[in-house]
Amino acid sequence: MTQLHNRFPNRVYTITDFGARCCDRPQTAEIQAALDRCFLDGGGRVVIPAGIFLTGGLRLRSNTVLYLEAGAILKGSRDSEDYTGYIHDEIEPINEPDDGTVGRSVYPFSRWNNAIIRVIDAKNVAIVGERGSYIDGSNCFDVQGEEEYRGPHAINIQRSEDILLEGYTIVDSGNWAHAIFITNHIVARELTVYGGHDGFDVRTCDDVLIEGCQFYTGDDCIAGFDNCDVVIRDCILNSSCSALRFGGNHVLVEGCHAYAPGLYGFRGNLSPEKKMAGAVTDESCRHNMHNVFLYYCDNRAVIRKTPGDILIRHCTFENADTLFRLPWGHKWCCNRSLATIRFEDCRVSGLCEPITIDGCAEEPLTLELENVEIGAREGFEDVAVIDTCHHERIALHGVTLKGYHAPTLLAKTQGQIDICNSTDIIIKEG
């Protein structure tokens, strides 16, 4: 566990000293009182001791650690109306009315951004949990939420810097486990996410480290775009959508293991009655991982740097439908296309679809694979290895293909193709 004593003032505030107790009534006011006192005194550590503490939305401020001891459970209310207290904050008032010109996920104070823990315009903030501590979203239902059922995120961070997230587990988040926007210098270490929706989303964030984390999600494990200088290292990614749905500049993914089927199904297939009841999954929920890496960039942010310089190395990927997909022109991929991505020293097995490039003619993609082993799923030996449109260059160096009857690259447009020291592959053009 990271040593915190040099980073934060040596003051401790235990929520039970402010009246918080384990009962069936939300303890939001009592917990917030401890957080506010800590901030007003200049910062320190707010401790949640062992026990189950029911809460609505909390606001975490600058120079504050929210510290969950072993056995502490911060359990989110099932009432979606319990997450709007920050709107009436008198210590750091919100004075930015929604003028209706931006979307709900872009406007920081929309209902969509509600969360169990909110960090807004803050510096030097940490959420740290000892082993056996939990943040439980209770699969909170909100008929006004995304897709008319998703409730608050577990953690929402906006316009902040110097963030440490470490050690805790999030279960059954009403929407994303982590929704982090326009924030710099983020360290996320040894986190575990079970169920809910996306595991870790960052948008317009710089200097991000996600290390030693485990994501078992019904939606994407790690997602976001317009991010710069990102390292994702030594993580387990188990998804029923995409392991990585990502875009950015100077991104390194290394030492990760992504595999399917997903432990948790995608909750969107549940009936309205089961969503309202907070059900986790049932037989209607799909568990396949569509993509290891799905390129992502919509129009909710101005892309600050050319997306590219993405390196994925020393990873193992099992039973996803495809390794990589660039779906240019889709509503979630329509802002700025990807320039370069490279897979190096990776082992990939169980694919049932080609690597697919539906690229942008004005900004064609360069895809490089070096020392990569790719295996087809049983029953899908005749699918193409790569299906590409609008690539600048495709390079296969030391690529081993296993299980394909006649390995094929379908090139629908002109572009450079370099193959050396690799399994023979048939190139079909046009």
C-alpha positions as CSV (number, residue, x, y, z in Angstrom):
1,M,0.0,0.0,0.0
2,T,1.3,3.5,-0.9
3,Q,2.7,5.5,2.0
4,L,0.5,8.6,2.4
5,H,2.0,10.4,5.4
6,N,4.3,12.6,3.3
7,R,1.5,13.6,0.9
8,F,-1.3,14.5,3.2
9,P,-1.6,16.3,6.5
10,N,-1.4,14.0,9.5
11,R,-4.9,14.4,10.7
12,V,-7.5,11.6,11.0
13,Y,-11.3,11.9,11.0
14,T,-13.3,8.7,11.6
15,I,-16.9,8.9,10.3
16,T,-18.3,7.2,13.4
17,D,-17.1,10.2,15.4
18,F,-19.4,12.3,13.3
19,G,-22.5,10.1,14.0
20,A,-22.2,7.6,11.1
21,R,-23.5,4.2,12.0
22,C,-24.4,0.9,10.4
23,C,-28.1,0.9,9.8
24,D,-30.7,0.9,7.0
25,R,-30.8,4.8,6.8
26,P,-28.4,6.6,4.5
27,Q,-25.5,8.1,6.4
28,T,-24.7,10.6,3.7
29,A,-24.8,13.7,5.9
30,E,-22.7,12.2,8.7
31,I,-20.0,11.0,6.2
32,Q,-20.0,14.3,4.4
33,A,-19.6,16.1,7.7
34,A,-16.4,14.2,8.3
35,L,-15.1,15.0,4.7
36,D,-16.0,18.7,5.0
37,R,-14.3,19.0,8.4
38,C,-11.2,17.4,7.1
39,F,-11.1,19.8,4.1
40,L,-11.8,22.9,6.2
41,D,-9.0,22.0,8.6
42,G,-6.5,21.8,5.7
43,G,-6.8,18.2,4.8
44,G,-6.0,14.7,6.1
45,R,-7.5,11.2,6.2
46,V,-11.2,10.4,6.6
47,V,-11.5,6.8,7.8
48,I,-14.4,4.4,7.1
49,P,-14.1,1.6,9.7
50,A,-15.3,-2.0,9.3
51,G,-19.0,-2.2,8.8
52,I,-21.7,-1.5,6.2
53,F,-22.4,2.2,5.8
54,L,-25.3,3.1,3.5
55,T,-24.8,6.4,1.6
56,G,-26.0,8.6,-1.2
57,G,-23.6,10.9,-3.1
58,L,-20.5,12.2,-1.4
59,R,-18.1,15.0,-2.4
60,L,-14.4,14.4,-1.8
61,R,-12.2,17.6,-1.8
62,S,-8.6,18.7,-2.1
63,N,-5.9,17.3,0.2
64,T,-8.1,14.5,1.5
65,V,-7.8,10.8,1.6
66,L,-10.9,8.7,1.9
67,Y,-9.6,5.6,3.6
68,L,-11.5,2.3,3.8
69,E,-10.3,-0.1,6.5
70,A,-10.5,-3.9,6.0
71,G,-14.1,-4.9,6.2
72,A,-15.4,-1.4,5.4
73,I,-18.3,-1.4,2.9
74,L,-19.5,1.9,1.5
75,K,-22.9,0.8,0.1
76,G,-24.7,3.0,-2.4
77,S,-28.4,3.8,-1.9
78,R,-30.9,2.2,-4.2
79,D,-32.7,5.5,-4.5
80,S,-31.3,7.5,-7.4
81,E,-32.5,10.7,-5.9
82,D,-29.9,10.4,-3.1
83,Y,-27.0,11.4,-5.3
84,T,-27.6,15.1,-6.0
85,G,-26.4,16.8,-2.8
86,Y,-23.4,18.3,-4.4
87,I,-25.7,20.7,-6.3
88,H,-26.5,22.4,-3.0
89,D,-22.9,22.5,-1.7
90,E,-22.3,25.6,0.3
91,I,-18.5,25.0,0.9
92,E,-17.6,24.9,-2.8
93,P,-20.7,26.0,-4.5
94,I,-21.6,24.9,-8.0
95,N,-22.3,28.0,-10.2
96,E,-22.3,26.5,-13.6
97,P,-25.9,26.2,-14.9
98,D,-26.5,23.9,-17.8
99,D,-27.2,26.1,-20.9
100,G,-28.4,23.1,-22.9
101,T,-25.5,23.3,-25.4
102,V,-23.5,20.2,-24.3
103,G,-24.4,16.6,-23.8
104,R,-25.1,15.1,-20.4
105,S,-21.8,13.3,-20.1
106,V,-19.8,16.4,-21.0
107,Y,-21.7,18.7,-18.5
108,P,-20.0,18.0,-15.2
109,F,-23.1,18.5,-13.1
110,S,-25.6,16.5,-15.1
111,R,-27.6,13.7,-13.6
112,W,-25.5,11.3,-15.8
113,N,-22.4,12.3,-13.8
114,N,-24.0,11.4,-10.4
115,A,-21.8,9.1,-8.3
116,I,-21.3,7.6,-4.9
117,I,-18.1,9.6,-4.7
118,R,-17.6,12.8,-6.6
119,V,-14.4,14.8,-7.0
120,I,-14.8,18.2,-8.7
121,D,-12.1,20.9,-9.3
122,A,-9.8,19.3,-6.6
123,K,-6.1,18.7,-6.1
124,N,-4.3,16.0,-4.2
125,V,-7.0,13.5,-3.6
126,A,-6.8,9.8,-2.7
127,I,-9.3,6.9,-2.3
128,V,-7.5,4.0,-0.7
129,G,-8.9,0.7,0.6
130,E,-7.3,-2.0,2.6
131,R,-7.8,-5.6,1.4
132,G,-11.4,-6.6,2.0
133,S,-12.9,-3.1,1.6
134,Y,-15.7,-2.5,-0.9
135,I,-17.6,0.3,-2.6
136,D,-21.0,-1.3,-3.5
137,G,-23.1,0.4,-6.1
138,S,-26.1,-1.9,-5.5
139,N,-26.9,-1.7,-9.2
140,C,-28.8,1.4,-8.5
141,F,-31.7,1.9,-11.0
142,D,-32.5,5.3,-12.5
143,V,-35.3,5.5,-15.1
144,Q,-33.8,8.9,-16.0
145,G,-30.3,7.5,-16.5
146,E,-28.5,6.2,-19.5
147,E,-30.5,3.7,-21.4
148,E,-33.4,4.4,-19.0
149,Y,-31.9,2.2,-16.2
150,R,-28.3,3.0,-15.4
151,G,-27.8,4.8,-12.1
152,P,-24.9,6.7,-10.6
153,H,-21.2,5.8,-11.2
154,A,-19.2,4.6,-8.2
155,I,-16.6,7.3,-8.6
156,N,-16.8,10.4,-10.8
157,I,-13.8,12.8,-11.1
158,Q,-13.9,16.0,-13.0
159,R,-11.3,18.8,-13.7
160,S,-8.8,17.6,-11.1
161,E,-5.2,16.6,-10.6
162,D,-2.9,14.4,-8.6
163,I,-5.3,11.5,-7.9
164,L,-4.4,8.2,-6.2
165,L,-6.9,5.3,-6.3
166,E,-5.6,2.1,-4.6
167,G,-6.6,-1.1,-3.1
168,Y,-10.4,-1.2,-2.9
169,T,-13.0,-3.3,-4.7
170,I,-16.0,-1.9,-6.5
171,V,-19.0,-4.2,-7.0
172,D,-22.3,-3.7,-9.0
173,S,-21.8,0.0,-9.9
174,G,-25.0,1.5,-11.2
175,N,-23.1,2.8,-14.2
176,W,-19.3,3.0,-14.6
177,A,-17.0,2.1,-11.8
178,H,-14.7,5.0,-12.6
179,A,-15.7,8.0,-14.8
180,I,-12.7,10.4,-14.9
181,F,-12.6,13.5,-17.2
182,I,-10.3,16.4,-17.8
183,T,-7.9,15.2,-15.0
184,N,-4.1,14.9,-14.9
185,H,-1.7,12.7,-12.9
186,I,-3.8,9.7,-12.1
187,V,-2.5,6.5,-10.4
188,A,-4.8,3.6,-10.2
189,R,-3.2,0.6,-8.5
190,E,-4.4,-2.8,-7.3
191,L,-8.1,-2.1,-7.9
192,T,-10.7,-4.8,-8.5
193,V,-14.1,-4.2,-10.2
194,Y,-16.8,-6.8,-10.4
195,G,-20.0,-6.4,-12.4
196,G,-21.7,-3.1,-13.1
197,H,-20.8,-1.5,-16.4
198,D,-17.4,0.0,-17.6
199,G,-14.5,-0.6,-15.2
200,F,-12.3,2.5,-15.8
201,D,-13.1,5.4,-18.1
202,V,-10.8,8.3,-18.8
203,R,-11.4,11.2,-21.2
204,T,-9.1,14.1,-21.9
205,C,-6.8,12.9,-19.2
206,D,-2.9,13.1,-19.1
207,D,-0.3,11.1,-17.3
208,V,-2.4,8.0,-16.3
209,L,-1.1,4.8,-14.8
210,I,-3.4,1.8,-14.3
211,E,-1.4,-1.0,-12.8
212,G,-2.0,-4.4,-11.2
213,C,-5.8,-4.0,-11.5
214,Q,-8.5,-6.6,-12.2
215,F,-11.6,-5.9,-14.1
216,Y,-14.5,-8.4,-14.4
217,T,-17.1,-6.3,-16.2
218,G,-20.3,-6.7,-18.2
219,D,-19.3,-3.7,-20.3
220,D,-15.8,-2.4,-21.3
221,C,-13.0,-2.9,-18.9
222,I,-10.9,0.2,-19.8
223,A,-12.3,2.9,-22.0
224,G,-11.9,6.5,-23.1
225,F,-10.3,8.8,-25.6
226,D,-8.3,12.0,-26.0
227,N,-5.9,10.8,-23.4
228,C,-2.1,11.4,-23.5
229,D,0.7,9.5,-21.8
230,V,-1.2,6.4,-20.5
231,V,0.3,3.2,-19.1
232,I,-1.9,0.1,-18.5
233,R,0.3,-2.5,-17.0
234,D,-0.2,-6.0,-15.5
235,C,-4.0,-6.0,-15.5
236,I,-6.6,-8.7,-15.8
237,L,-9.3,-7.8,-18.3
238,N,-12.5,-9.9,-18.4
239,S,-15.2,-8.3,-20.4
240,S,-18.5,-9.0,-22.1
241,C,-17.9,-6.1,-24.5
242,S,-14.3,-4.9,-25.1
243,A,-11.2,-5.3,-23.0
244,L,-9.9,-2.0,-24.3
245,R,-12.2,0.6,-26.0
246,F,-9.6,3.4,-26.2
247,G,-8.1,6.2,-28.0
248,G,-5.2,8.5,-27.2
249,N,-1.6,9.5,-27.9
250,H,1.4,7.7,-26.4
251,V,-0.3,4.8,-24.9
252,L,1.4,1.7,-23.5
253,V,-0.4,-1.6,-22.7
254,E,1.9,-4.3,-21.3
255,G,1.8,-7.5,-19.4
256,C,-2.0,-7.7,-19.5
257,H,-4.2,-10.8,-19.7
258,A,-7.6,-10.4,-21.4
259,Y,-9.9,-13.3,-21.7
260,A,-13.5,-14.4,-22.3
261,P,-16.2,-15.4,-21.7
262,G,-17.1,-12.6,-19.4
263,L,-17.8,-13.5,-15.8
264,Y,-20.5,-10.9,-15.8
265,G,-23.0,-10.5,-18.7
266,F,-24.0,-7.3,-20.3
267,R,-26.9,-6.0,-18.2
268,G,-28.6,-4.2,-21.1
269,N,-30.3,-7.4,-22.1
270,L,-32.1,-7.7,-18.8
271,S,-35.8,-7.1,-18.7
272,P,-37.0,-3.7,-17.4
273,E,-38.3,-5.5,-14.2
274,K,-35.0,-7.1,-13.5
275,K,-33.1,-3.8,-14.1
276,M,-35.4,-2.1,-11.7
277,A,-34.8,-4.8,-9.1
278,G,-31.0,-4.5,-9.5
279,A,-30.4,-8.0,-11.0
280,V,-26.8,-8.8,-11.8
281,T,-27.3,-11.1,-14.8
282,D,-29.5,-13.9,-16.2
283,E,-29.6,-16.3,-19.1
284,S,-30.5,-13.4,-21.6
285,C,-27.2,-11.6,-21.0
286,R,-24.4,-12.2,-23.5
287,H,-20.9,-13.0,-22.2
288,N,-18.7,-12.8,-25.3
289,M,-15.9,-10.3,-25.6
290,H,-16.3,-8.4,-28.9
291,N,-12.9,-6.9,-29.1
292,V,-9.5,-6.9,-27.4
293,F,-9.0,-3.4,-28.6
294,L,-11.7,-1.2,-30.2
295,Y,-10.6,2.2,-31.3
296,Y,-12.8,4.9,-29.8
297,C,-13.2,8.7,-30.4
298,D,-16.6,10.4,-30.6
299,N,-17.4,14.1,-30.7
300,R,-17.6,14.8,-26.9
301,A,-14.1,16.2,-26.8
302,V,-11.7,18.2,-29.0
303,I,-8.9,15.8,-29.9
304,R,-5.7,17.6,-28.7
305,K,-3.0,15.4,-30.3
306,T,-3.0,13.0,-33.2
307,P,-4.3,9.6,-31.9
308,G,-1.5,7.1,-32.2
309,D,1.7,5.9,-30.9
310,I,-0.2,3.0,-29.2
311,L,2.0,0.0,-28.2
312,I,0.6,-3.2,-26.9
313,R,3.3,-5.7,-25.8
314,H,3.9,-8.8,-23.7
315,C,0.2,-9.6,-23.5
316,T,-2.0,-12.7,-23.7
317,F,-5.5,-12.5,-25.2
318,E,-7.9,-15.4,-25.2
319,N,-11.3,-16.0,-26.9
320,A,-12.2,-12.5,-27.9
321,D,-14.1,-12.3,-31.2
322,T,-11.3,-10.1,-32.7
323,L,-8.0,-8.6,-31.7
324,F,-8.5,-5.1,-33.1
325,R,-11.2,-3.1,-34.8
326,L,-11.2,0.4,-36.3
327,P,-14.8,1.2,-37.2
328,W,-14.4,4.7,-38.7
329,G,-17.7,6.5,-39.3
330,H,-19.5,4.7,-36.4
331,K,-21.1,7.2,-34.0
332,W,-18.5,6.2,-31.4
333,C,-15.7,6.5,-33.8
334,C,-16.2,9.7,-35.8
335,N,-13.9,12.4,-34.4
336,R,-10.3,11.8,-35.4
337,S,-9.0,8.5,-36.8
338,L,-6.1,6.5,-35.4
339,A,-2.6,6.9,-37.0
340,T,-0.5,4.1,-35.6
341,I,-0.9,1.0,-33.4
342,R,1.6,-1.8,-32.7
343,F,1.2,-5.2,-31.2
344,E,4.5,-6.7,-30.0
345,D,5.3,-10.1,-28.4
346,C,1.7,-11.0,-27.8
347,R,-0.1,-14.4,-27.8
348,V,-3.7,-14.3,-29.2
349,S,-6.0,-17.3,-29.3
350,G,-9.6,-18.2,-30.0
351,L,-10.5,-15.4,-32.6
352,C,-13.6,-15.9,-34.7
353,E,-13.5,-12.6,-36.6
354,P,-10.8,-10.8,-38.6
355,I,-8.7,-7.9,-37.4
356,T,-10.9,-5.3,-39.1
357,I,-9.8,-1.9,-40.4
358,D,-12.7,0.3,-41.7
359,G,-10.3,3.2,-41.9
360,C,-10.5,6.9,-42.8
361,A,-9.3,7.7,-46.3
362,E,-7.8,11.1,-45.2
363,E,-6.0,9.6,-42.2
364,P,-5.2,5.9,-43.0
365,L,-3.9,3.6,-40.3
366,T,-0.5,2.0,-39.8
367,L,-0.8,-1.4,-38.1
368,E,2.3,-3.3,-37.0
369,L,2.4,-6.8,-35.6
370,E,5.8,-8.1,-34.5
371,N,6.5,-11.5,-32.9
372,V,2.7,-12.1,-32.5
373,E,1.0,-15.5,-32.5
374,I,-2.6,-15.5,-33.6
375,G,-4.9,-18.5,-33.4
376,A,-8.4,-19.1,-34.8
377,R,-11.2,-20.4,-32.7
378,E,-12.4,-23.9,-33.5
379,G,-15.1,-23.7,-36.2
380,F,-13.8,-20.4,-37.6
381,E,-10.8,-21.7,-39.4
382,D,-11.9,-20.1,-42.7
383,V,-12.3,-16.5,-41.6
384,A,-9.8,-13.9,-42.8
385,V,-6.9,-12.9,-40.6
386,I,-7.2,-9.3,-41.6
387,D,-9.9,-7.4,-43.4
388,T,-8.8,-3.8,-44.2
389,C,-10.0,-0.7,-45.9
390,H,-7.9,2.5,-45.9
391,H,-4.7,1.5,-44.4
392,E,-1.4,3.4,-44.8
393,R,0.7,0.3,-44.0
394,I,0.3,-3.1,-42.5
395,A,3.4,-4.8,-41.3
396,L,3.6,-8.5,-40.2
397,H,7.0,-9.4,-38.9
398,G,7.5,-12.7,-37.2
399,V,3.8,-13.4,-37.1
400,T,2.7,-17.0,-36.5
401,L,-0.8,-18.0,-37.6
402,K,-2.4,-21.1,-36.1
403,G,-5.6,-23.0,-36.9
404,Y,-6.5,-21.2,-40.2
405,H,-7.1,-23.3,-43.2
406,A,-5.9,-20.7,-45.7
407,P,-4.7,-17.6,-43.9
408,T,-5.9,-14.6,-45.8
409,L,-5.5,-10.8,-45.8
410,L,-8.4,-8.9,-47.6
411,A,-7.2,-5.5,-48.8
412,K,-10.1,-3.6,-50.2
413,T,-8.1,-0.4,-50.9
414,Q,-4.5,0.3,-51.8
415,G,-1.8,0.5,-49.1
416,Q,1.6,-0.8,-48.2
417,I,1.8,-4.4,-47.0
418,D,5.0,-5.7,-45.5
419,I,5.3,-9.4,-44.5
420,C,8.5,-11.1,-43.4
421,N,9.5,-14.1,-41.3
422,S,5.8,-14.9,-40.9
423,T,3.3,-17.7,-41.7
424,D,2.4,-17.6,-45.4
425,I,-0.7,-15.5,-46.0
426,I,-2.8,-15.0,-49.1
427,I,-3.3,-11.4,-50.1
428,K,-6.6,-10.7,-51.9
429,E,-7.0,-7.2,-53.2
430,G,-10.0,-5.2,-54.3
